[in-house]
Amino acid sequence: IDFDTMVLAGPFAISTTAAVTDGPRVGDCGYDTLSITNPGGSSPPVICGYNTGQHMFVPASTSCNSINIDIDTGTTTTTRKWQIKVTQFECGDMMAPAQDCLQYHTAQSGSIATFNWDTSSTTVSSSQYHLSSQFYDICIRRSRGYCSVCFSPYVTSAILGIASSYGVGGSGLGTAQTGAVGVTCTGITTQPAAAGFGDYLEIANLQPTIGTAGSVVTGTRICGAIFNAAASPQTAQATACSFGVPFKVGVHFDEEESIYTSPLGTNLEKAENDPAATVGAGYGYSGF
């Protein structure tokens, strides 16, 4: 299912004056929704907002798959529009992805993004929110002769006030804006605004920079507002690579965000809403 054009109303956002009560609903599709059924199997996550250029692979069901778009007619600030292309693959088609891959990328290089990421923009807005309750795998086809895959934020900044295009949870430290890896990424958001590590990415054998073939890294999780696979704390966005096959990025976004009231002070491990984008960090609620 290719979303050649897909623009719906976005999810709930942070209030004009940020409050801890925003946390449980930020990222929820409370206005418009797009849902796809998969009778007899797990259904894709519900999405909303800007998803032009995104796609989903959904197993065909003998009970019929359906695409449902629900519009909140009381919200008129968004011009909704969509154009959806549906392609069926024969069973055993070599171009089809492995089982449980919601998204499948076949090029040797390119970009991946969370649902509701505005890929038409070259800057990162503070109103960019990833969606809540997202659990799926992004798979990347391994090209012949290639043995590793590398990742880095598409928009990278080291400047105060200019955010990078990666933000998945709170900082690893309370006193500085840093990345976080391994056991720090607990998968648990504690309310009200007590811990912001409920969202993370899972990439097998993720290593700093180009990594080393044959090395085994036991930790697979990365979160925080800085993309850096080196041991925490790290304050600069960086490239990270994996020799783990198949090439796969697991997206694990829980149902809540941890939103802290201003001033944030040294509570960056609790807050995902650092408005200053300190040292070019991403907004912890924005995704990638």
Secondary structure per residue as TSV (DSSP state, phi and psi in degrees):
chain	resnum	aa	ss	phi	psi
A	1	I	-	360.0	110.5
A	2	D	E	-100.1	126.8
A	3	F	E	-92.4	81.8
A	4	D	E	-60.2	-38.5
A	5	T	E	-139.4	130.5
A	6	M	E	-155.1	101.3
A	7	V	E	-129.9	113.8
A	8	L	-	-124.2	174.0
A	9	A	-	-61.3	141.9
A	10	G	-	-77.5	178.7
A	11	P	-	-77.8	176.3
A	12	F	-	-59.4	144.1
A	13	A	-	-118.5	176.7
A	14	I	-	-72.8	141.7
A	15	S	-	-61.9	160.6
A	16	T	S	-52.7	-41.5
A	17	T	S	-108.9	109.8
A	18	A	-	-56.4	137.1
A	19	A	-	-137.6	151.1
A	20	V	G	-61.9	-24.6
A	21	T	G	-71.8	-9.6
A	22	D	G	-71.5	-29.8
A	23	G	T	-51.2	-49.3
A	24	P	T	-65.2	-15.5
A	25	R	T	-119.8	-11.2
A	26	V	T	-60.1	130.1
A	27	G	T	92.3	-8.2
A	28	D	-	-77.5	139.0
A	29	C	-	-81.4	83.9
A	30	G	-	-94.9	-5.7
A	31	Y	S	-111.9	-73.9
A	32	D	-	-105.4	155.0
A	33	T	E	-144.3	148.1
A	34	L	E	-122.9	122.8
A	35	S	E	-130.8	147.7
A	36	I	E	-127.0	127.9
A	37	T	-	-88.7	151.9
A	38	N	-	-141.3	75.7
A	39	P	T	-54.7	131.0
A	40	G	T	87.4	-2.0
A	41	G	S	-147.3	-177.1
A	42	S	-	-79.3	134.8
A	43	S	-	-86.7	151.9
A	44	P	-	-62.5	161.1
A	45	P	-	-66.3	153.2
A	46	V	-	-72.6	135.8
A	47	I	B	-127.7	166.5
A	48	C	-	-159.4	-178.1
A	49	G	S	79.5	-146.1
A	50	Y	B	-93.0	115.7
A	51	N	-	-136.9	24.6
A	52	T	T	-61.0	130.6
A	53	G	T	90.8	-8.9
A	54	Q	-	-82.3	169.3
A	55	H	B	-152.2	165.8
A	56	M	-	-142.1	139.7
A	57	F	-	-102.7	121.7
A	58	V	-	-125.3	126.7
A	59	P	-	-58.5	135.3
A	60	A	-	-72.7	137.0
A	61	S	-	-113.4	140.4
A	62	T	T	-66.9	-16.1
A	63	S	T	-90.3	3.1
A	64	C	-	84.2	126.4
A	65	N	-	-89.8	146.6
A	66	S	-	-132.9	146.0
A	67	I	E	-108.7	121.0
A	68	N	E	-118.6	126.7
A	69	I	E	-117.1	120.0
A	70	D	E	-111.2	127.8
A	71	I	-	-112.5	132.6
A	72	D	-	-85.8	101.5
A	73	T	T	-69.7	-9.4
A	74	G	T	-82.3	-7.7
A	75	T	-	-109.5	116.1
A	76	T	-	-117.6	8.7
A	77	T	S	-78.6	-13.7
A	78	T	S	-111.5	133.0
A	79	T	-	-87.2	103.0
A	80	R	-	-75.6	143.0
A	81	K	E	-160.7	145.8
A	82	W	E	-154.5	148.3
A	83	Q	E	-143.6	117.4
A	84	I	E	-117.3	130.4
A	85	K	E	-106.9	127.8
A	86	V	-	-114.1	125.7
A	87	T	-	-124.5	132.0
A	88	Q	-	-100.9	139.8
A	89	F	-	-109.9	138.8
A	90	E	-	-66.5	149.5
A	91	C	T	-59.0	131.5
A	92	G	T	85.2	3.0
A	93	D	-	-59.7	129.4
A	94	M	T	-68.3	-16.6
A	95	M	T	-89.3	-6.1
A	96	A	S	-82.2	151.5
A	97	P	-	-77.7	170.0
A	98	A	-	-68.3	166.0
A	99	Q	T	-61.3	144.3
A	100	D	T	74.3	12.9
A	101	C	-	-94.7	106.4
A	102	L	S	-70.6	-35.8
A	103	Q	E	-125.4	147.8
A	104	Y	E	-142.5	118.9
A	105	H	E	-112.2	131.4
A	106	T	-	-111.5	-10.5
A	107	A	S	-76.5	157.5
A	108	Q	S	-71.2	-24.6
A	109	S	S	-147.6	157.6
A	110	G	-	165.1	-159.7
A	111	S	-	-132.1	150.3
A	112	I	-	-122.4	152.6
A	113	A	-	-150.9	151.0
A	114	T	-	-71.3	157.0
A	115	F	T	-62.1	142.5
A	116	N	T	75.2	14.3
A	117	W	-	-86.1	128.2
A	118	D	-	-78.8	91.0
A	119	T	T	-73.5	-6.6
A	120	S	T	-82.3	-9.8
A	121	S	-	-101.9	143.4
A	122	T	S	-98.9	1.7
A	123	T	S	-125.3	166.9
A	124	V	-	-111.4	117.2
A	125	S	-	-85.9	149.3
A	126	S	T	-68.6	-10.0
A	127	S	T	-97.5	16.1
A	128	Q	-	-88.0	116.0
A	129	Y	-	-122.7	134.7
A	130	H	-	-79.6	162.0
A	131	L	-	-86.3	152.0
A	132	S	S	-88.3	163.0
A	133	S	S	55.9	54.1
A	134	Q	E	-116.1	116.5
A	135	F	E	-136.2	104.6
A	136	Y	E	-163.0	170.4
A	137	D	E	-114.7	136.1
A	138	I	E	-103.5	119.0
A	139	C	E	-107.2	146.5
A	140	I	E	-127.2	123.6
A	141	R	-	-69.2	131.3
A	142	R	-	-81.2	120.3
A	143	S	-	-76.9	152.0
A	144	R	T	-59.7	131.3
A	145	G	T	88.2	-1.9
A	146	Y	-	-108.6	140.2
A	147	C	-	-125.9	1.2
A	148	S	-	-146.4	163.4
A	149	V	E	-134.0	139.8
A	150	C	E	-121.9	149.5
A	151	F	E	-131.2	145.1
A	152	S	-	-156.4	152.3
A	153	P	-	-57.9	137.4
A	154	Y	S	-66.3	-39.7
A	155	V	S	-111.4	116.8
A	156	T	-	-116.6	134.0
A	157	S	-	-137.2	151.1
A	158	A	-	-127.7	20.7
A	159	I	S	-110.9	133.8
A	160	L	T	-56.8	127.4
A	161	G	T	92.2	-9.6
A	162	I	-	-115.4	112.4
A	163	A	-	-83.5	151.8
A	164	S	-	-89.3	165.9
A	165	S	S	-91.8	45.9
A	166	Y	-	-150.2	121.4
A	167	G	B	-155.8	106.1
A	168	V	B	-131.8	74.2
A	169	G	S	104.3	-174.1
A	170	G	S	-78.0	173.0
A	171	S	-	-69.4	156.7
A	172	G	S	-72.6	-22.7
A	173	L	S	-122.9	153.7
A	174	G	S	-81.6	-20.7
A	175	T	S	-98.4	-8.7
A	176	A	S	-150.9	160.0
A	177	Q	-	-86.7	112.6
A	178	T	-	-136.6	171.7
A	179	G	E	-83.5	176.4
A	180	A	E	-152.0	140.0
A	181	V	E	-138.8	166.7
A	182	G	G	64.4	-136.2
A	183	V	G	-66.9	-16.7
A	184	T	G	-61.6	-34.0
A	185	C	-	-83.1	82.1
A	186	T	-	-74.7	-22.2
A	187	G	S	80.5	13.8
A	188	I	E	-125.7	123.0
A	189	T	E	-98.7	121.0
A	190	T	E	-101.3	125.0
A	191	Q	T	-104.7	154.1
A	192	P	T	-88.0	119.8
A	193	A	T	48.3	51.1
A	194	A	T	-108.8	-25.7
A	195	A	E	-160.8	132.6
A	196	G	E	-114.4	49.2
A	197	F	E	-117.8	28.7
A	198	G	S	-78.1	-16.8
A	199	D	-	-110.3	141.1
A	200	Y	E	-161.1	163.5
A	201	L	E	-107.2	147.2
A	202	E	E	-120.0	115.5
A	203	I	-	-132.5	117.5
A	204	A	T	-63.1	134.8
A	205	N	T	56.3	38.7
A	206	L	E	-72.8	127.8
A	207	Q	E	-126.9	153.6
A	208	P	E	-63.9	148.2
A	209	T	B	47.7	-135.4
A	210	I	T	-80.1	-12.0
A	211	G	-	71.7	-173.0
A	212	T	-	-137.7	127.4
A	213	A	T	-62.7	137.0
A	214	G	T	91.3	-16.5
A	215	S	-	-75.4	144.8
A	216	V	-	-118.3	123.0
A	217	V	-	-108.4	121.5
A	218	T	S	-74.3	-35.2
A	219	G	-	-76.4	136.2
A	220	T	-	-119.5	-5.7
A	221	R	E	-99.3	143.0
A	222	I	E	-137.4	136.4
A	223	C	E	-147.8	-157.5
A	224	G	E	84.9	-173.5
A	225	A	S	-105.1	2.8
A	226	I	S	-124.0	126.7
A	227	F	-	-88.2	104.6
A	228	N	-	-159.4	121.0
A	229	A	-	-86.4	-3.0
A	230	A	S	-69.7	160.0
A	231	A	S	-55.1	137.4
A	232	S	S	-64.3	150.6
A	233	P	-	-96.7	142.0
A	234	Q	-	-125.2	141.1
A	235	T	-	-115.3	7.6
A	236	A	S	-127.7	138.4
A	237	Q	-	-64.3	143.2
A	238	A	-	-152.4	164.6
A	239	T	-	-80.7	142.3
A	240	A	E	-134.2	145.6
A	241	C	E	-130.7	160.1
A	242	S	E	-139.0	138.2
A	243	F	-	-99.9	2.1
A	244	G	-	-73.3	130.3
A	245	V	S	-119.3	148.5
A	246	P	S	-69.0	156.6
A	247	F	E	-71.1	121.6
A	248	K	E	-154.1	141.5
A	249	V	E	-118.6	115.3
A	250	G	E	-89.8	124.9
A	251	V	E	-99.2	123.8
A	252	H	E	-130.3	93.5
A	253	F	E	-114.8	118.3
A	254	D	-	-77.3	-170.8
A	255	E	S	-86.9	2.4
A	256	E	-	-138.4	161.9
A	257	E	-	-120.7	160.6
A	258	S	-	-107.0	102.6
A	259	I	-	-107.5	127.5
A	260	Y	-	-110.4	150.0
A	261	T	-	-79.0	152.3
A	262	S	S	-82.1	148.4
A	263	P	-	-78.9	150.0
A	264	L	-	-73.9	-31.5
A	265	G	T	58.8	-127.7
A	266	T	T	-104.4	27.2
A	267	N	-	-100.1	35.5
A	268	L	T	-72.3	-17.2
A	269	E	T	-77.2	-17.3
A	270	K	T	-95.1	-26.6
A	271	A	-	-102.3	138.6
A	272	E	S	-108.6	6.6
A	273	N	-	-122.6	55.5
A	274	D	-	-74.7	103.6
A	275	P	T	-70.1	-17.6
A	276	A	T	-83.3	-10.7
A	277	A	-	47.9	53.3
A	278	T	G	-51.0	135.6
A	279	V	G	47.7	34.3
A	280	G	G	74.2	19.0
A	281	A	-	-65.2	159.1
A	282	G	-	-84.9	163.2
A	283	Y	-	-73.6	129.7
A	284	G	T	-63.7	-14.2
A	285	Y	T	-102.7	2.3
A	286	S	T	-87.8	-28.6
A	287	G	B	92.7	-141.0
A	288	F	-	-151.4	360.0
